[in-house]
Amino acid sequence: MPPLIDRPQLLGWAALVAASGLLGLGLSLAGFPAAFLLGPMLVAIGFGVRGAPIRVPRLGFLAAQAIVGCLVAHSATGEIARTLHDDGLVILAVVLVTVAVAAGVGVVLTRFQVLPGTTAAWGSSPGGAAAMVAMAEDHGSDARLVAFMQYVRVAIVVVSASVAARLLADGAALDAATDRASPAPLSVAATLAIAGVGASVATWLRLPSAALIGPMLLGAGLHAAGLADLALPEPLLAAAYAGIGWYVGLRFTRQTVRTVLHALPSVLAATLAMVLICALWAWGLTGWLAIDYLTAFLATSPGGLDSVAIIAVGSKVDVPFVLAVQTLRLFVVLLTGPILARWIARAAPEEGR
């Protein structure tokens, strides 16, 4: 029977794990939240671009998302639903502004023919990277280019949000976030069961980001009702963080970068512009709502729900508000994606359509 993993892959994984652990530990000691998301992601980008023959299995990525969903459920309980109920109109306004900014970026990229067809529309959609790639492929766009745009933005958002959290968050709060007692084995087993059941049911119901949303909703309900005591050991959380970071980072392959090399400066500029506009919008929100800037920044960040959730929980911001905005935006983007893609495609010059 041939080995399940060949020698180059084994060596690649060993090097990736070792380098990720060292960088993650260094960032953790430097006080960065989600250090074991940021460090492995940065290392994996380097490995992916250099052509390392390793990939995170899809099942591994989904399992990591399910663990993060349970972490969010433990931190936010039922407050996300209450936040949506109490501040629904404000949150919807925040979501619509972020979606409008992303649509504007897509129009500019399409108008100047940086990317072909509706690729810019799907690539600039804020949130749900994996879902956007799948939907883009279903609608005839180049999935490789969409994935590249989506994960470039996720990477930039993770880095900028981590730096912002390091500079703006209370150091004592960050220290407290990492000071946890060892969880009881029974609680850990119950949490893993919730992760598996929640992800399975959400997948069956075809919810967006099912592996994350399912455990988050099920865990929050059971935790708020006092029916389950959610608990996750630090090594398991670090592995889940690293799994998501590796999945994102290894998407930056040499072939993909070569394919979009001509568009890379424009994609980077557009992504940075989107992040900066959302950062300014976050500053405006602090004068409108009784929230701190870091909470507003994370809520408006056009990144992935799982990545932002990890940083928010580790930073001790208003987690329910951040997740309410990010979750609602995910559903809005999935509902409006095809419509916005067709609308943005009209901005293309006649010969480019």
Secondary structure, DSSP 8 states (H G I E B T S, - for coil): ---SS-HHHHHHHHHHHHHHHHHHHHHHHTT-TTHHHHHHHHHHHHHHHTT-S----HHHHHHHHHHHHHHHHHHHTTHHHHHHHHSHHHHHHHHHHHHHHHHHHHHHHHHTTSS-TTHHHHHT-SS-HHHHHHHHHHTT--HHHHHHHHHHHHHHHHHHHHHHHHHHS-HHHHHHHT------HHHHHHHHHHHHHHHHHHHHTT-TTHHHHHHHHHHHHHHHTTS------HHHHHHHHHHHHHHHHTT--HHHHHHTGGGHHHHHHHHHHHHHHHHHHHHHHHHHSS--HHHHHHHH--S-HHHHHHHHHHHTS-HHHHHHHHHHHHHHHHHHHHHHHHHHHTTS-GGG-
